[in-house]
Amino acid sequence: MTRKEVLLFQLHECRNEFADALEGLSDDRLVARPVQGRNPIGWIVCHCMKNFDFFLYATQTGKSVLTPAGQYGAFARYQERPPKEGNPPPDMSGLAEAADRVFAACIAAIEPLDESAFDEEAPYWMHVDENIEHVAENCVRVINHSNAHLRQIWMLRGAMGDTEHWPVQTLIKDRTRPEMPFVVPERAAILGLRRGKAGRGR
């Protein structure tokens, strides 16, 4: 497997994991703070979106999904400061759509790269000028960082008493790709597979 194949697999998986983590959450729950001193789910997702947008998408394209004046600019502005007094949350009704749009843009930016592109210099994760990272390292750091935040989201859902939403990882086996047999299906296919399993279980 090449670095690009691994990273694309992880990006597709992250896209689906965030969709699962946000599924069924009302706007009120996205801004709720059930654990004192911890950030709400909505702010965490905005923070993760900004990282993917800046470190992956903008690095490769020079563009941004989360432009300040754009459709999702309010989410970018919200995550710039801690979600305290003076930084009220925006309308969260489009958050899941925005997150999916960011992941789709990142995947589209990575897909055409050849392996040499992953050795190119990229913005250092901690913004320290004398340290240099490469595209591959940046991608891995952003994904791992977001996985840590995904754990927080599920803990916050649990703290709000959510015990019914219990999705499982959904992969399919593509026998035409022996070097990377498991793939992440499209979201609609995942939901269809889950509905089928639920129906058989009744």
C-alpha positions as CSV (number, residue, x, y, z in Angstrom):
1,M,0.0,0.0,0.0
2,T,1.2,3.5,-0.8
3,R,1.1,6.4,1.5
4,K,-1.7,7.9,-0.6
5,E,-3.8,4.8,-0.4
6,V,-3.5,4.7,3.4
7,L,-4.3,8.4,3.8
8,L,-7.3,8.2,1.5
9,F,-8.6,5.2,3.4
10,Q,-8.2,7.2,6.7
11,L,-9.9,10.3,5.2
12,H,-12.9,8.3,4.0
13,E,-13.1,6.6,7.4
14,C,-12.9,10.0,9.2
15,R,-15.6,11.3,7.0
16,N,-17.9,8.5,8.0
17,E,-16.9,8.6,11.6
18,F,-17.8,12.3,11.9
19,A,-21.1,11.7,10.2
20,D,-21.8,8.9,12.7
21,A,-20.8,11.1,15.6
22,L,-23.1,13.9,14.6
23,E,-26.1,11.8,13.5
24,G,-29.3,12.7,15.4
25,L,-27.8,15.6,17.4
26,S,-30.1,18.6,17.8
27,D,-28.7,22.1,17.7
28,D,-29.2,22.3,21.5
29,R,-27.0,19.2,22.0
30,L,-24.3,20.5,19.7
31,V,-23.8,23.5,22.0
32,A,-24.5,21.9,25.3
33,R,-21.7,21.5,27.9
34,P,-22.6,18.4,30.0
35,V,-19.1,18.2,31.4
36,Q,-18.0,21.3,33.2
37,G,-14.9,23.0,31.6
38,R,-15.0,20.9,28.4
39,N,-15.8,22.2,25.0
40,P,-19.2,21.4,23.4
41,I,-19.5,19.0,20.5
42,G,-20.2,21.8,18.0
43,W,-17.1,23.7,18.8
44,I,-15.0,20.5,18.7
45,V,-16.3,19.7,15.2
46,C,-15.6,23.3,14.0
47,H,-12.0,23.0,15.3
48,C,-11.4,19.7,13.5
49,M,-12.9,21.0,10.3
50,K,-10.6,24.0,10.4
51,N,-7.6,21.7,10.8
52,F,-8.5,19.6,7.8
53,D,-9.3,22.7,5.8
54,F,-6.0,24.4,6.6
55,F,-3.5,21.6,6.8
56,L,-4.8,19.4,4.0
57,Y,-7.1,21.2,1.6
58,A,-5.5,24.7,1.6
59,T,-1.9,23.2,1.5
60,Q,-2.7,21.4,-1.7
61,T,-5.0,23.9,-3.4
62,G,-4.4,27.4,-1.9
63,K,-8.1,27.6,-1.3
64,S,-10.4,27.2,1.7
65,V,-13.8,25.6,2.2
66,L,-14.2,27.7,5.4
67,T,-13.6,31.2,4.0
68,P,-14.7,33.9,6.5
69,A,-17.3,35.3,4.1
70,G,-18.4,32.0,2.7
71,Q,-21.3,29.7,3.4
72,Y,-19.5,28.1,6.4
73,G,-17.5,31.1,7.6
74,A,-19.4,31.3,10.9
75,F,-18.0,27.8,11.9
76,A,-14.5,29.0,11.1
77,R,-14.9,32.1,13.2
78,Y,-16.5,30.2,16.1
79,Q,-13.5,27.9,16.6
80,E,-11.0,30.8,16.7
81,R,-11.7,31.4,20.4
82,P,-12.8,29.2,23.3
83,P,-16.6,28.9,23.4
84,K,-17.1,31.2,26.3
85,E,-19.0,34.4,26.9
86,G,-18.4,36.8,24.0
87,N,-18.1,33.9,21.5
88,P,-21.7,32.6,21.1
89,P,-22.2,29.6,18.8
90,P,-23.5,30.1,15.3
91,D,-26.5,28.4,13.8
92,M,-25.5,24.8,14.0
93,S,-28.1,23.4,11.6
94,G,-25.6,23.1,8.7
95,L,-22.7,21.7,10.7
96,A,-22.9,18.1,9.5
97,E,-23.2,19.3,5.9
98,A,-20.1,21.6,6.4
99,A,-18.1,18.8,7.9
100,D,-18.9,16.5,5.0
101,R,-18.0,19.2,2.5
102,V,-14.6,19.7,4.1
103,F,-13.8,16.0,4.1
104,A,-15.0,15.7,0.4
105,A,-12.7,18.6,-0.5
106,C,-9.7,17.1,1.3
107,I,-10.2,13.7,-0.4
108,A,-10.5,15.4,-3.8
109,A,-7.2,17.3,-3.1
110,I,-5.3,14.2,-2.1
111,E,-6.6,11.9,-4.8
112,P,-4.5,13.3,-7.8
113,L,-1.2,13.5,-5.9
114,D,1.7,11.2,-6.7
115,E,3.9,9.8,-4.0
116,S,6.5,12.5,-4.4
117,A,4.0,15.1,-3.3
118,F,3.9,13.6,0.2
119,D,7.6,14.6,0.6
120,E,6.9,18.2,0.0
121,E,7.2,20.7,2.9
122,A,4.0,21.7,4.6
123,P,2.9,24.0,7.4
124,Y,4.3,22.8,10.7
125,W,1.6,21.6,13.0
126,M,2.7,23.7,16.0
127,H,3.4,26.9,13.9
128,V,7.1,26.9,14.9
129,D,9.0,28.4,12.0
130,E,12.3,26.5,12.5
131,N,10.6,23.1,12.3
132,I,9.7,21.6,9.0
133,E,7.1,18.9,8.3
134,H,6.1,17.2,5.2
135,V,2.6,16.6,3.6
136,A,2.4,13.0,4.8
137,E,3.3,13.9,8.4
138,N,0.7,16.7,8.3
139,C,-2.0,14.4,7.1
140,V,-1.3,11.8,9.7
141,R,-1.2,14.4,12.5
142,V,-4.5,16.0,11.5
143,I,-6.2,12.6,11.3
144,N,-4.8,11.4,14.7
145,H,-5.7,14.7,16.3
146,S,-9.3,14.4,15.1
147,N,-9.6,10.8,16.3
148,A,-8.8,12.0,19.8
149,H,-11.6,14.6,19.5
150,L,-14.0,11.9,18.2
151,R,-13.5,10.1,21.5
152,Q,-14.4,13.3,23.3
153,I,-17.6,13.7,21.2
154,W,-18.8,10.2,22.1
155,M,-18.0,10.8,25.8
156,L,-20.1,14.0,25.6
157,R,-22.9,12.1,24.0
158,G,-22.8,9.6,26.8
159,A,-22.7,12.4,29.4
160,M,-26.0,13.7,27.8
161,G,-27.5,10.2,28.3
162,D,-27.3,9.0,24.7
163,T,-27.3,5.2,24.9
164,E,-29.3,4.4,21.8
165,H,-27.0,5.6,19.0
166,W,-24.4,2.9,18.7
167,P,-23.0,2.7,15.2
168,V,-20.4,0.1,14.3
169,Q,-17.5,0.4,11.8
170,T,-18.7,-0.4,8.3
171,L,-16.3,-1.7,5.7
172,I,-16.7,-3.8,2.7
173,K,-14.3,-6.2,1.0
174,D,-13.3,-5.5,-2.6
175,R,-11.7,-8.7,-3.9
176,T,-10.4,-6.9,-7.0
177,R,-8.0,-5.0,-4.8
178,P,-5.9,-7.6,-3.0
179,E,-3.3,-5.0,-1.9
180,M,-6.0,-3.0,0.0
181,P,-9.1,-5.3,0.2
182,F,-11.2,-3.3,2.7
183,V,-12.8,0.0,1.6
184,V,-15.1,2.5,3.2
185,P,-18.4,2.6,1.2
186,E,-20.3,5.7,0.3
187,R,-22.4,7.0,3.2
188,A,-25.7,6.0,1.6
189,A,-24.4,2.5,1.1
190,I,-23.3,2.3,4.8
191,L,-26.8,3.4,6.0
192,G,-28.4,0.9,3.6
193,L,-26.3,-2.0,4.9
194,R,-27.1,-1.0,8.5
195,R,-30.8,-0.9,7.8
196,G,-30.6,-4.3,6.2
197,K,-28.9,-5.8,9.2
198,A,-31.4,-4.2,11.6
199,G,-34.2,-5.6,9.5
200,R,-32.8,-9.1,9.6
201,G,-32.3,-8.8,13.4
202,R,-36.0,-8.2,14.0
